[in-house]
């Protein structure tokens, strides 16, 4: 059988219903797309997938939670559409090139698992492939030149809340009808930026909105186990759970730090300077945040997390970090005191100081110090999860008291920044 005949066979196997598509995905890849509605106002992931595949709407908006299968589902659409719709062009643009590349990683996996690699014309590259039937899939970089170039029938946008608005707007001109295939846009993202791009898109309502939260994806009908969800809830603040997993709107109202300033501070870079650290202790979760201090800026290099690890083990692992990064000072939450005593004992032969920080005295001052560094653009954050925790850090309603809830990452940062005031380096 030649390749054209194979395509005719595959085209004749084109699913005619949502259940057909579900079965086709499961038969080929053993993936069970959740298909049971739990929340009354939500869709199921399978409904969202089918209606895009079946071209029921020109513009489709997937508002779903983190880990809700959005990227994988975009790859499934690209795979089956490129096979079942000859001469179909598909471009994928992510909030970053790394995000776009995740779609191609899935596609590469699907092509190898399916045994249909012989249907690809030439090479299956990391950025593009073309099929013998004339269809093609290409991932784009987030640049004006890249998004203004091709004119496919299908444009899939992944994690638009992380996307530059000008890039997003420029990309919308791509889809054009050709070979009888409808132009179509899929916009997919978690909504976690207040007044951000995804919120603007949703509020404009210029497409059909599909919503699914963690409830639609929990076992037995979903791919999240209850144990995984229980673990995730222990790691996150309630605000992060509400916004990123239960689809509640994010809010600036009670935020401790300016959301946009933190967004601007997040960069994948740091310069080597004097290495220091802040620690917040807890058996449930201990966090050490590593900082590089230069003459011009402070870089939050990385946060290290220990969950349910004995104190002696935590201290030994901190010792390894001290040696690896040549840490000179560690500013640690003074409560519990025995943790600092144990750490000092383990580090007695190392050239490092363990300096207790009493949060009852320094917490509010340190918060103002962090605000100062953010305002002056002298703080660069290189750790995504810690950036998100700082953005989610909020005051209790009607007070100036921060919510005490899963705040270990934030408190490790606060421990460090108390030193800037203590040393007289800044007066706030």
N, C-alpha and C positions, 0 to 999 in steps of 0.2 A: 504494500500500500504506500503510495507516495504522500508527500506532506500535504498537498492540496486536498487529497481524499481524506486524510486524517482531520483536517480542519472542517470539511463538510460533515464528517461524522460527529465531531465535537459540537458543531453548530446545531446539528439536529438534536443534540442532547441538551440544548439550551433550556434552563428551567422555566416553567410556565407559571409557577406560583412561589410564594414564600417558603412553603414546606419543601418544594423541589430544590430550591437554592440551599436551604438548610441541609438537606440530605446530601447534596452534591459536595458541600464543604466538608461535611463529616466523613463521607466516603473517601474523599481524596486526602484529607489532612487530619482526620480524627479530632477536629475542633468543633465543640458544641457551642454555637452562638446562643446566648440567653434569649429565650422567646416567651417569657412569662412576665406579664405586667404585675408589679407589686404596688407601686404608688399610683393613685388614680389619675394624676395629671401627667404621668410620664408615658413614654413609649417603651418598647422593648428594643434592644440593640438589633435584633433580627428584623423587626419592622423597619427600622431606619436603614439597614443594609439593603433590604429588598426594594424599597421604594426608590432608592438612588439607582440601584441596578436596573430597575424596570422603567427608569426615566419618567417618573410620575410628576416631578417638579423640576423647574429650571434651576432654582436655588434651594439648597438644603443646608440646614444649620444643625449640627450635632453638638448639643451642650451636654457634656457628660463628665463624670468624675475622673480623677487621676487613677490610672490603672484600669479604666473601663473598656479597654480593647479598641480604642479609636484608631490607633496607628495600624494595628493588625488588620482591622476591618477595611481600612483604606487600601491596604495591600491586596486583600482578597478581591475587592472591587476591581482594582487595576488588573489583577491576574485574569479573572473571568471575563471582564469586559473586553480585554485585548484579544482573547481567544474567540469569544462569541460574536464580536462585532468587527468584521474585517474593515481595515482602513480607519480604525479608531485611534486617534491620538490622545494621550493622557499625560498631563504634566502634574507634578507633585511639588508643592512649595511648603516647607515647614517654617516654624518660628525661627529656626536656625538651620544651617546646612546639616548639622548633626541630626536634627529631628527629621529632615527630609531623608537622610541616609538610612534611618531606621526602617522606613518604608521599603527601600530597596533591599535591605537585609532580609526582611520578611519575604519579599518577592524571590530573592535568590533561593531561600529555603523552600518556598513553594515549588519553584521550577525543578529543583533537584528531587524533591519528594514525589512529584507527580510523574516523573519519568518522561516528560514532554519536552525535554531540552532540544530535541531535534526539530522542534517547530520554530526555534529562534534562528533568525538570520544573522550570521556572524557571531560576535561575542556577546555574552551576558556580562556587561560591565557594571561597575559600581554606580554609574550615573544614568545609564540608558540601555534599553534593548529594543530591538525591532523584530517583528515576527514575519514569517513568510507570507502571511495573509495581508500584510501592509499595515498592521497595527503597530503602535510603538508607545513606550512609556519612558518618560524622562523626569529626573528630579532636578530642581532648579536651585541656584544660589540666591540669597536674598540681596539682589542688586537690581537697579533699574534696567540695566542692559539685559540681564538674564530674563526678567519677567516680561519684558516688552518684545522678546524675540519670537517664540513659537506661537502658532495658532491652532491648538488642538481643539477637539470637540469637548473634552472634559478637563476641568481644572479642580484638583483636590488640594485644599489648604488645611494643614495640620498644625494645631496649637497656635492659632492666630492671636491669642492674647499675649504671646511673646513676639509678635511680628511688628515691624515698623509700619505705621499706617500708610505712609507714602508708597511703600513697596506693595502693601496689600491692595491699595486702590489701583496702582498701575497694573497689577496682575489680572484684575477683573476684566480687562479688555481682551484677554487671550481667547476664550472659547468662541468658536465659530462653527456653524453647521457645515457639514461636508459628508458626501457619500450617504445622504439620508439619515445621518446620525445627529441627534439633537445636541445643541450646546448645553452644557450643564456645569454648575459650580457646586462643590461641596465644601462647606466651612465647618471645621471641627476644632473644638477646644474645651478645656476646662476654663471656667470663669473665676479668676482669682484676683484680678486687678480692679479695684474700685475705679469707676469712670474710665476704664480701659477700653481697648478696641472690641473685645468680645461683648462686653456689656452694651456698647454702642450699637453693634450689629444686631444683637438680640432685641434691643429696645426699638430699633427702626422697623423690625419685623418684615424685612424684605425677602422673605423666603419661609419655607416650612420649617418649624423648629421641632426637633426631636430631643427629648430629655431622658436621660437615665442616670440613676445614682447607684450607690453601692448596693441598695436593696435589690435592684434588678439582677445583680451579678453574684449574689451569694448562693452557695450551694443550698439545696440540691439542683436548682435550675441554672446556676451560674458557675463561673470558673474561679471565684474566690471561695476559699474554705472559711468556715467560721473561726477557725484558729488563726488564720492569717489576719482576719479583720480584727480579732481581739488583740493581737499583737500590735497591729497598726494603731489602734486606739490608744494603747499605752504609750506610744512614741510621740503622739501629736497633741497639740493644744486643742481645746474644744472648738475654738474659732476655726482652726484649720480643718477639723473634721466637718464642721457645719458648711464651710465654703467649698472645700475641695472634694468632699465625698458625699455630701447631702444636698448640694446645689443651692445653698442659701446665698443670697447676695453679699459680697464683701462690702465693708463699710469703713470710711475714714473716721467715723464719729468718735470712737473711744480709743483710737490708735495712740500708742505712746510715742512712736517715731513717725516721721513723715514718710508715707508710702513711696512717693516718687523719688525722694532723695535716696532711699535705700535701693530703689530700682536703678537709679543712675550710678550708684556706688558699686553695683555688681559687675565685675569684670574678671575675665579669666586670665589674670596676670598678677604677678607680685615681684617686687625687687628684694634682693637679699640685704637684710640689715641686722640689727640686734634682735635676736630671737627671744621672745617672752611668751608667757601663756597665762590664761585664766582658767580656773577650775570651779565647777559647781558640783558638789558631792551629792550622791544619792545611790542607794543600793539598786533601786528600780532603774535609775539611769544616772550615770556620771558622765559629764562632758568636759573635755579639755579643748579649749580654743587656742590655736597657735597663731601668734602675731609676729610679723616682721616690721621692726620700727626703723625707718630711715629718717634722714634729716627733714625731708619734705612731707612724707606721708606715713600712715600706719596701714599695713596690709593684714587683713584677716585671712590667713593662708588656708587654714583647714580646721575643721572641728572633728575630734575623735570621740566616739561614743562607746560606753560600756553599759550593757543592760544585764542586770542580775549577775554580776561578777563579784566574787569575794574581794575584799579590800586589799589583801596581800597581793592578789593577782593584778588588780588595777594598778597598784603602786609599782610593781615590777614592769608592767607594760609602759607606764609613764616614764620609768627610768630609761627604757629603750628609746623612747621619743626624745628624752633629754640628750642622750648621746648622739642620736641620729641628726637632730636639728641644732645641737649645741645651744640649748635653751639656757639662758642666764638667770631669769627670774620667773617664778610661778606665783601668781596672785590667786589665792584659794579662799573660797567661802570658809569662814572660821567655824561654821557649824556643819557637821560635828567636829569637835576639836581633835578627837582621836584619829580622824582621817589624816589631818595635817601632821600630827605627831608621827604616825606610821610612815607617811610619805617622806618626812624629813629624815627619818631613820634609814629608810631604803636609799635615800639620796646623799647620805652623809659623806660618801667618798667622791661625790660629783661636785663640780664647781657651779652650783646653782643655789639660789636662795628661795625658800618657801615662805611667802609672806601672807599671813592670814588677813582676810578682809571681812569686817563685820558689816553685814548687809543692813542691820538696823541703823547704822550710822551713815554708810556710804552709798546706799542704793539710789536714792533720789538724786544725790549729787552726781553719781556716775551716769545716770540717765541724761542729765543735762550736758555732761561732758561729751557723750556720744552724739547728742544733737548738735553740739558745737562742731565736732569733727565732720559730721555729715553736711552741715550748712557750708562749711569752708571747703568742702570737697577734698578733705585730707584723709578720709577713710575709704579704702578700697576693699571690697568684700569678694573673696574668691571661693566661698563655700555657699552653694545654692540653698541647701536646707537651712543653714543658719540665717541666711538672708530672709528666707520665707518665715522663719520663726520670729525674727525681729519685726517683720511686717505685720505679723498676726498678734504681736504683743499688745495688750490693751489694758485700759483702766477699768476698774469696776464702775458700773453705771453710776454717774453722778458724783464720783470721787476722784482723787488724785492718787489712789492706791492701785498699783498694778494687780491684775488677776493672778493669783498664785495657782497655776495649773499647767503642768508639763512645760515648765519654762527653763529647763536646765541649760539648753543651748544659749538662750538669752542671758541667763545669769552668769554663765561662764564668761561672756563678753563684758558684762557689767563688772565682774570681779577685776578684770584686767584694766578697764578704763578708770576705775577708782584710783589707780596708781598715778594717772596723769594729773589728778588734782592734788593727791598726797605729796607728790614731788614738786608741786608748785609750777608745773609746766603749763598749766592753764587755770584761769580763774573764771568760774561761771556763777 
